[in-house]
């Protein structure tokens, strides 16, 4: 990760650079979340935003990225994003 950007593989296996919007450490379930974007827009003109979980390595690097798995995780991220939008 450099200058608030991270390079991940997209769903087609190609490396792609994403801009980090926020990093969330959820202490109640010991999961770290990363919210990021490629600044592309959907058909409604809204910026596409993605979220993944990750594990911190012993050196403090983000590793083992996984898609969100539960409805609760999606709702958690959505609640945070909505609260930021209201400000």
MIKOL-364161 format. One record per residue: residue in three letters; chain; x, y, z of N, C-alpha, C in turn. Coordinates in nm, 4 decimals. Each point is the difference from the previous one (the first is absolute). Layout:
<nodes>
residuo->ALA, cadena->A, n.c1->X, n.c2->Y, n.c3->Z, ca.c1->X, ca.c2->Y, ca.c3->Z, c.c1->X, c.c2->Y, c.c3->Z
...
</nodes>
This chain:
<nodes>
residuo->UNK, cadena->A, n.c1->0.0855, n.c2->-0.1170, n.c3->0.0000, ca.c1->-0.0855, ca.c2->0.1170, ca.c3->0.0000, c.c1->0.0901, c.c2->0.1233, c.c3->0.0000
residuo->UNK, cadena->A, n.c1->-0.0326, n.c2->0.0921, n.c3->-0.0893, ca.c1->0.0752, ca.c2->0.1250, ca.c3->-0.0024, c.c1->-0.0944, c.c2->0.1151, c.c3->-0.0294
residuo->UNK, cadena->A, n.c1->0.0229, n.c2->0.1100, n.c3->0.0668, ca.c1->-0.0762, ca.c2->0.1223, ca.c3->-0.0242, c.c1->-0.1508, c.c2->-0.0232, c.c3->-0.0040
residuo->UNK, cadena->A, n.c1->-0.0496, n.c2->-0.0824, n.c3->0.0923, ca.c1->-0.1430, ca.c2->-0.0270, ca.c3->0.0120, c.c1->-0.0587, c.c2->-0.0782, c.c3->-0.1176
residuo->UNK, cadena->A, n.c1->0.0831, n.c2->-0.0744, n.c3->-0.0703, ca.c1->-0.0454, ca.c2->-0.0876, ca.c3->-0.1085, c.c1->0.0461, c.c2->-0.1415, c.c3->0.0298
residuo->UNK, cadena->A, n.c1->-0.0744, n.c2->-0.0954, n.c3->-0.0519, ca.c1->0.0365, ca.c2->-0.1401, ca.c3->0.0154, c.c1->-0.0235, c.c2->-0.0705, c.c3->-0.1326
residuo->UNK, cadena->A, n.c1->0.0823, n.c2->-0.0970, n.c3->-0.0318, ca.c1->-0.0158, ca.c2->-0.0773, ca.c3->-0.1222, c.c1->-0.0534, c.c2->-0.1377, c.c3->0.0362
residuo->UNK, cadena->A, n.c1->-0.1141, n.c2->-0.0348, n.c3->-0.0588, ca.c1->-0.0641, ca.c2->-0.1292, ca.c3->0.0219, c.c1->-0.0344, c.c2->-0.0613, c.c3->-0.1345
residuo->UNK, cadena->A, n.c1->-0.0275, n.c2->-0.1287, n.c3->-0.0013, ca.c1->-0.0476, ca.c2->-0.0650, ca.c3->-0.1212, c.c1->-0.1509, c.c2->0.0169, c.c3->-0.0081
residuo->UNK, cadena->A, n.c1->-0.0488, n.c2->0.0346, n.c3->-0.1200, ca.c1->-0.1442, ca.c2->0.0128, ca.c3->-0.0178, c.c1->-0.0600, c.c2->-0.1381, c.c3->-0.0230
residuo->UNK, cadena->A, n.c1->-0.1298, n.c2->-0.0068, n.c3->-0.0278, ca.c1->-0.0675, ca.c2->-0.1288, ca.c3->-0.0150, c.c1->0.0500, c.c2->-0.0798, c.c3->-0.1204
residuo->UNK, cadena->A, n.c1->0.0705, n.c2->0.0673, n.c3->-0.0915, ca.c1->0.0572, ca.c2->-0.0677, ca.c3->-0.1166, c.c1->0.1462, c.c2->-0.0385, c.c3->0.0211
residuo->UNK, cadena->A, n.c1->0.0516, n.c2->0.0256, n.c3->0.1197, ca.c1->0.1374, ca.c2->-0.0352, ca.c3->0.0311, c.c1->0.1032, c.c2->0.1038, c.c3->-0.0427
residuo->UNK, cadena->A, n.c1->-0.0442, n.c2->0.1135, n.c3->-0.0520, ca.c1->0.0919, ca.c2->0.1065, ca.c3->-0.0402, c.c1->0.0293, c.c2->0.0907, c.c3->0.1182
residuo->UNK, cadena->A, n.c1->0.1244, n.c2->0.0439, n.c3->0.0100, ca.c1->0.0363, ca.c2->0.0939, ca.c3->0.1062, c.c1->-0.0600, c.c2->0.1359, c.c3->-0.0316
residuo->UNK, cadena->A, n.c1->-0.0556, n.c2->0.0614, n.c3->0.1038, ca.c1->-0.0656, ca.c2->0.1287, ca.c3->-0.0175, c.c1->0.0272, c.c2->0.0849, c.c3->0.1228
residuo->UNK, cadena->A, n.c1->0.0194, n.c2->0.1294, n.c3->-0.0223, ca.c1->0.0270, ca.c2->0.0917, ca.c3->0.1104, c.c1->-0.1307, c.c2->0.0598, c.c3->0.0506
residuo->UNK, cadena->A, n.c1->-0.0137, n.c2->0.0019, n.c3->0.1319, ca.c1->-0.1187, ca.c2->0.0538, ca.c3->0.0654, c.c1->0.0420, c.c2->0.1072, c.c3->0.1003
residuo->UNK, cadena->A, n.c1->-0.0845, n.c2->0.1000, n.c3->0.0146, ca.c1->0.0239, ca.c2->0.1053, ca.c3->0.0980, c.c1->-0.0703, c.c2->-0.0390, c.c3->0.1298
residuo->UNK, cadena->A, n.c1->0.0731, n.c2->0.0037, n.c3->0.1102, ca.c1->-0.0557, ca.c2->-0.0373, ca.c3->0.1296, c.c1->-0.0842, c.c2->0.1154, c.c3->0.0534
residuo->UNK, cadena->A, n.c1->-0.1237, n.c2->-0.0304, n.c3->0.0344, ca.c1->-0.0894, ca.c2->0.0993, ca.c3->0.0581, c.c1->0.0065, c.c2->-0.0034, c.c3->0.1518
residuo->UNK, cadena->A, n.c1->0.0036, n.c2->-0.1201, n.c3->0.0552, ca.c1->0.0111, ca.c2->-0.0119, ca.c3->0.1451, c.c1->0.0412, c.c2->-0.1413, c.c3->0.0399
residuo->UNK, cadena->A, n.c1->0.0593, n.c2->-0.0051, n.c3->0.1156, ca.c1->0.0424, ca.c2->-0.1241, ca.c3->0.0610, c.c1->-0.0733, c.c2->-0.0084, c.c3->0.1334
residuo->UNK, cadena->A, n.c1->-0.0712, n.c2->-0.1092, n.c3->0.0241, ca.c1->-0.0810, ca.c2->-0.0128, ca.c3->0.1207, c.c1->0.0486, c.c2->-0.1213, c.c3->0.0781
residuo->UNK, cadena->A, n.c1->0.0366, n.c2->0.0227, n.c3->0.1240, ca.c1->0.0362, ca.c2->-0.1097, ca.c3->0.0882, c.c1->-0.1186, c.c2->-0.0250, c.c3->0.0923
residuo->UNK, cadena->A, n.c1->-0.0682, n.c2->-0.1097, n.c3->-0.0219, ca.c1->-0.1184, ca.c2->-0.0352, ca.c3->0.0786, c.c1->0.0446, c.c2->-0.0888, c.c3->0.1153
residuo->UNK, cadena->A, n.c1->0.0107, n.c2->0.0582, n.c3->0.1173, ca.c1->0.0546, ca.c2->-0.0729, ca.c3->0.1148, c.c1->-0.0967, c.c2->-0.1019, c.c3->0.0584
residuo->UNK, cadena->A, n.c1->-0.1295, n.c2->0.0173, n.c3->-0.0213, ca.c1->-0.0957, ca.c2->-0.0941, ca.c3->0.0602, c.c1->0.0061, c.c2->-0.1384, c.c3->-0.0641
residuo->UNK, cadena->A, n.c1->0.0430, n.c2->-0.0073, n.c3->-0.1262, ca.c1->0.0112, ca.c2->-0.1323, ca.c3->-0.0629, c.c1->0.1393, c.c2->-0.0247, c.c3->-0.0579
residuo->UNK, cadena->A, n.c1->0.0969, n.c2->0.0831, n.c3->0.0368, ca.c1->0.1398, ca.c2->-0.0164, ca.c3->-0.0424, c.c1->0.0164, c.c2->-0.0121, c.c3->-0.1514
residuo->UNK, cadena->A, n.c1->-0.0755, n.c2->0.0808, n.c3->-0.0740, ca.c1->0.0108, ca.c2->0.0007, ca.c3->-0.1453, c.c1->0.0383, c.c2->0.1403, c.c3->-0.0449
residuo->UNK, cadena->A, n.c1->0.0889, n.c2->0.0071, n.c3->-0.0976, ca.c1->0.0384, ca.c2->0.1270, ca.c3->-0.0598, c.c1->-0.0693, c.c2->0.0128, c.c3->-0.1350
residuo->UNK, cadena->A, n.c1->-0.0494, n.c2->0.1192, n.c3->-0.0280, ca.c1->-0.0687, ca.c2->0.0259, ca.c3->-0.1263, c.c1->0.0731, c.c2->0.1099, c.c3->-0.0756
residuo->UNK, cadena->A, n.c1->0.0026, n.c2->-0.0147, n.c3->-0.1303, ca.c1->0.0550, ca.c2->0.1023, ca.c3->-0.0871, c.c1->-0.1090, c.c2->0.0407, c.c3->-0.0975
residuo->UNK, cadena->A, n.c1->-0.0261, n.c2->0.1298, n.c3->-0.0093, ca.c1->-0.0978, ca.c2->0.0537, ca.c3->-0.0945, c.c1->0.0795, c.c2->0.0784, c.c3->-0.1031
residuo->UNK, cadena->A, n.c1->-0.0218, n.c2->-0.0302, n.c3->-0.1276, ca.c1->0.0834, ca.c2->0.0553, ca.c3->-0.1059, c.c1->-0.0789, c.c2->0.0184, c.c3->-0.1294
residuo->UNK, cadena->A, n.c1->0.0598, n.c2->0.0706, n.c3->-0.0950, ca.c1->-0.0661, ca.c2->0.0274, ca.c3->-0.1272, c.c1->0.1017, c.c2->0.0041, c.c3->-0.1134
residuo->UNK, cadena->A, n.c1->-0.0490, n.c2->-0.0267, n.c3->-0.1195, ca.c1->0.0832, ca.c2->0.0199, ca.c3->-0.1197, c.c1->-0.0430, c.c2->0.1285, c.c3->-0.0710
residuo->UNK, cadena->A, n.c1->-0.0886, n.c2->0.0760, n.c3->0.0636, ca.c1->-0.0541, ca.c2->0.1268, ca.c3->-0.0493, c.c1->-0.0829, c.c2->-0.0144, c.c3->-0.1268
residuo->UNK, cadena->A, n.c1->-0.0366, n.c2->-0.1235, n.c3->-0.0356, ca.c1->-0.0924, ca.c2->-0.0182, ca.c3->-0.1121, c.c1->-0.1410, c.c2->0.0314, c.c3->0.0493
residuo->UNK, cadena->A, n.c1->-0.0901, n.c2->0.0225, n.c3->-0.0941, ca.c1->-0.1377, ca.c2->0.0325, ca.c3->0.0364, c.c1->-0.0955, c.c2->-0.1047, c.c3->-0.0569
residuo->UNK, cadena->A, n.c1->-0.1100, n.c2->-0.0220, n.c3->0.0727, ca.c1->-0.1017, ca.c2->-0.0942, ca.c3->-0.0476, c.c1->-0.0948, c.c2->0.0715, c.c3->-0.0959
residuo->UNK, cadena->A, n.c1->-0.1016, n.c2->-0.0713, n.c3->-0.0457, ca.c1->-0.0916, ca.c2->0.0566, ca.c3->-0.1000, c.c1->-0.0785, c.c2->0.1203, c.c3->0.0516
residuo->UNK, cadena->A, n.c1->-0.0081, n.c2->0.0139, n.c3->0.1338, ca.c1->-0.0699, ca.c2->0.1139, ca.c3->0.0603, c.c1->0.0927, c.c2->0.1173, c.c3->0.0279
residuo->UNK, cadena->A, n.c1->0.1282, n.c2->-0.0149, n.c3->-0.0366, ca.c1->0.0959, ca.c2->0.1067, ca.c3->0.0195, c.c1->0.0624, c.c2->0.0047, c.c3->0.1381
residuo->UNK, cadena->A, n.c1->-0.0252, n.c2->-0.1034, n.c3->0.0802, ca.c1->0.0581, ca.c2->-0.0062, ca.c3->0.1343, c.c1->0.1334, c.c2->-0.0734, c.c3->-0.0050
residuo->UNK, cadena->A, n.c1->0.0937, n.c2->0.0429, n.c3->0.0830, ca.c1->0.1321, ca.c2->-0.0631, ca.c3->0.0043, c.c1->-0.0124, c.c2->-0.1398, c.c3->0.0595
residuo->UNK, cadena->A, n.c1->0.0623, n.c2->-0.0982, n.c3->-0.0645, ca.c1->0.0017, ca.c2->-0.1370, ca.c3->0.0502, c.c1->0.0910, c.c2->-0.0089, c.c3->0.1215
residuo->UNK, cadena->A, n.c1->-0.0525, n.c2->-0.0555, n.c3->0.1081, ca.c1->0.0741, ca.c2->-0.0168, ca.c3->0.1247, c.c1->-0.0012, c.c2->-0.1487, c.c3->0.0343
residuo->UNK, cadena->A, n.c1->0.1149, n.c2->-0.0491, n.c3->0.0448, ca.c1->0.0155, ca.c2->-0.1413, ca.c3->0.0333, c.c1->0.0459, c.c2->-0.0128, c.c3->0.1448
residuo->UNK, cadena->A, n.c1->-0.0235, n.c2->-0.1158, n.c3->0.0583, ca.c1->0.0465, ca.c2->-0.0261, ca.c3->0.1366, c.c1->0.0477, c.c2->-0.1440, c.c3->0.0090
residuo->UNK, cadena->A, n.c1->0.1054, n.c2->-0.0192, n.c3->0.0762, ca.c1->0.0561, ca.c2->-0.1326, ca.c3->0.0231, c.c1->0.0465, c.c2->-0.0093, c.c3->0.1442
residuo->UNK, cadena->A, n.c1->0.0133, n.c2->-0.1231, n.c3->0.0458, ca.c1->0.0661, ca.c2->-0.0221, ca.c3->0.1276, c.c1->0.1464, c.c2->-0.0294, c.c3->-0.0298
residuo->UNK, cadena->A, n.c1->0.0849, n.c2->0.0176, n.c3->0.1001, ca.c1->0.1413, ca.c2->-0.0330, ca.c3->-0.0176, c.c1->0.0610, c.c2->-0.0370, c.c3->0.1346
residuo->UNK, cadena->A, n.c1->0.1172, n.c2->-0.0577, n.c3->-0.0089, ca.c1->0.0764, ca.c2->-0.0383, ca.c3->0.1189, c.c1->0.1286, c.c2->0.0808, c.c3->-0.0009
residuo->UNK, cadena->A, n.c1->0.0420, n.c2->0.0444, n.c3->0.1173, ca.c1->0.1288, ca.c2->0.0689, ca.c3->0.0113, c.c1->0.1102, c.c2->-0.1032, c.c3->0.0216
residuo->UNK, cadena->A, n.c1->0.1061, n.c2->0.0112, n.c3->-0.0771, ca.c1->0.1148, ca.c2->-0.0888, ca.c3->0.0175, c.c1->0.0785, c.c2->0.0433, c.c3->0.1236
residuo->UNK, cadena->A, n.c1->0.0975, n.c2->-0.0802, n.c3->0.0382, ca.c1->0.0850, ca.c2->0.0344, ca.c3->0.1141, c.c1->0.0736, c.c2->0.1315, c.c3->-0.0229
residuo->UNK, cadena->A, n.c1->0.0214, n.c2->0.0346, n.c3->-0.1270, ca.c1->0.0702, ca.c2->0.1241, ca.c3->-0.0350, c.c1->-0.0960, c.c2->0.1182, c.c3->-0.0138
residuo->UNK, cadena->A, n.c1->-0.1291, n.c2->-0.0257, n.c3->0.0203, ca.c1->-0.0980, ca.c2->0.1076, ca.c3->-0.0077, c.c1->-0.0547, c.c2->0.0253, c.c3->-0.1393
residuo->UNK, cadena->A, n.c1->0.0240, n.c2->-0.0932, n.c3->-0.0936, ca.c1->-0.0507, ca.c2->0.0141, ca.c3->-0.1368, c.c1->-0.1375, c.c2->-0.0650, c.c3->-0.0129
residuo->UNK, cadena->A, n.c1->-0.0831, n.c2->0.0567, n.c3->-0.0859, ca.c1->-0.1311, ca.c2->-0.0571, ca.c3->-0.0273, c.c1->0.0171, c.c2->-0.1218, c.c3->-0.0900
residuo->UNK, cadena->A, n.c1->-0.0566, n.c2->-0.1141, n.c3->0.0429, ca.c1->0.0101, ca.c2->-0.1233, ca.c3->-0.0780, c.c1->-0.1321, c.c2->-0.0750, c.c3->0.0051
residuo->UNK, cadena->A, n.c1->-0.0113, n.c2->-0.1032, n.c3->-0.0798, ca.c1->-0.1141, ca.c2->-0.0926, ca.c3->0.0012, c.c1->-0.1340, c.c2->0.0722, c.c3->-0.0154
residuo->UNK, cadena->A, n.c1->-0.0136, n.c2->0.0753, n.c3->-0.1058, ca.c1->-0.1237, ca.c2->0.0720, ca.c3->-0.0270, c.c1->-0.1105, c.c2->-0.0978, c.c3->-0.0374
residuo->UNK, cadena->A, n.c1->-0.1188, n.c2->0.0233, n.c3->0.0538, ca.c1->-0.1160, ca.c2->-0.0832, ca.c3->-0.0316, c.c1->-0.1217, c.c2->0.0899, c.c3->-0.0169
residuo->UNK, cadena->A, n.c1->-0.0920, n.c2->-0.0429, n.c3->-0.0845, ca.c1->-0.1256, ca.c2->0.0712, ca.c3->-0.0155, c.c1->-0.0803, c.c2->-0.0088, c.c3->0.1297
residuo->UNK, cadena->A, n.c1->-0.0884, n.c2->0.0949, n.c3->0.0209, ca.c1->-0.0899, ca.c2->-0.0078, ca.c3->0.1152, c.c1->-0.0853, c.c2->-0.1246, c.c3->-0.0155
residuo->UNK, cadena->A, n.c1->-0.0295, n.c2->-0.0663, n.c3->0.1105, ca.c1->-0.0686, ca.c2->-0.1287, ca.c3->-0.0069, c.c1->-0.1426, c.c2->0.0013, c.c3->0.0531
residuo->UNK, cadena->A, n.c1->-0.0303, n.c2->0.0910, n.c3->0.0906, ca.c1->-0.1322, ca.c2->-0.0042, ca.c3->0.0626, c.c1->-0.0765, c.c2->0.1295, c.c3->-0.0230
residuo->UNK, cadena->A, n.c1->-0.1303, n.c2->-0.0101, n.c3->0.0139, ca.c1->-0.0860, ca.c2->0.1173, ca.c3->-0.0113, c.c1->0.0341, c.c2->0.1010, c.c3->0.1084
residuo->UNK, cadena->A, n.c1->0.0387, n.c2->-0.0477, n.c3->0.1169, ca.c1->0.0367, ca.c2->0.0879, ca.c3->0.1109, c.c1->0.1220, c.c2->0.0846, c.c3->-0.0359
residuo->UNK, cadena->A, n.c1->0.0966, n.c2->-0.0612, n.c3->-0.0698, ca.c1->0.1185, ca.c2->0.0756, ca.c3->-0.0407, c.c1->-0.0371, c.c2->0.1096, c.c3->-0.1000
residuo->UNK, cadena->A, n.c1->-0.0834, n.c2->-0.0335, n.c3->-0.0968, ca.c1->-0.0447, ca.c2->0.0999, ca.c3->-0.0972, c.c1->-0.0740, c.c2->0.1133, c.c3->0.0704
residuo->UNK, cadena->A, n.c1->-0.0863, n.c2->-0.0333, n.c3->0.0936, ca.c1->-0.0758, ca.c2->0.1015, ca.c3->0.0729, c.c1->0.0913, c.c2->0.0874, c.c3->0.0855
residuo->UNK, cadena->A, n.c1->0.1016, n.c2->-0.0599, n.c3->0.0603, ca.c1->0.0963, ca.c2->0.0741, ca.c3->0.0804, c.c1->0.0713, c.c2->0.1050, c.c3->-0.0846
residuo->UNK, cadena->A, n.c1->0.0510, n.c2->-0.0408, n.c3->-0.1159, ca.c1->0.0701, ca.c2->0.0922, ca.c3->-0.0897, c.c1->-0.0956, c.c2->0.1060, c.c3->-0.0529
residuo->UNK, cadena->A, n.c1->-0.1192, n.c2->-0.0419, n.c3->-0.0389, ca.c1->-0.0984, ca.c2->0.0945, ca.c3->-0.0518, c.c1->-0.0374, c.c2->0.1055, c.c3->0.1046
residuo->UNK, cadena->A, n.c1->-0.0138, n.c2->-0.0424, n.c3->0.1246, ca.c1->-0.0337, ca.c2->0.0931, ca.c3->0.1087, c.c1->0.1098, c.c2->0.1055, c.c3->0.0160
residuo->UNK, cadena->A, n.c1->0.1239, n.c2->-0.0419, n.c3->-0.0053, ca.c1->0.1108, ca.c2->0.0943, ca.c3->0.0122, c.c1->0.0021, c.c2->0.0967, c.c3->-0.1179
residuo->UNK, cadena->A, n.c1->-0.0154, n.c2->-0.0515, n.c3->-0.1205, ca.c1->0.0009, ca.c2->0.0867, ca.c3->-0.1187, c.c1->-0.1167, c.c2->0.0982, c.c3->0.0034
residuo->UNK, cadena->A, n.c1->-0.1155, n.c2->-0.0461, n.c3->0.0398, ca.c1->-0.1168, ca.c2->0.0888, ca.c3->0.0090, c.c1->0.0205, c.c2->0.1092, c.c3->0.1040
residuo->UNK, cadena->A, n.c1->0.0631, n.c2->-0.0332, n.c3->0.1122, ca.c1->0.0240, ca.c2->0.1009, ca.c3->0.1034, c.c1->0.0972, c.c2->0.1067, c.c3->-0.0494
residuo->UNK, cadena->A, n.c1->0.0955, n.c2->-0.0385, n.c3->-0.0826, ca.c1->0.0927, ca.c2->0.0973, ca.c3->-0.0557, c.c1->-0.0666, c.c2->0.0899, c.c3->-0.1022
residuo->UNK, cadena->A, n.c1->-0.0924, n.c2->-0.0579, n.c3->-0.0756, ca.c1->-0.0718, ca.c2->0.0758, ca.c3->-0.1019, c.c1->-0.0875, c.c2->0.1074, c.c3->0.0621
residuo->UNK, cadena->A, n.c1->-0.0506, n.c2->-0.0269, n.c3->0.1195, ca.c1->-0.0896, ca.c2->0.0951, ca.c3->0.0684, c.c1->0.0728, c.c2->0.1222, c.c3->0.0502
residuo->UNK, cadena->A, n.c1->0.1320, n.c2->-0.0099, n.c3->0.0165, ca.c1->0.0770, ca.c2->0.1123, ca.c3->0.0564, c.c1->0.0262, c.c2->0.1081, c.c3->-0.0998
</nodes>
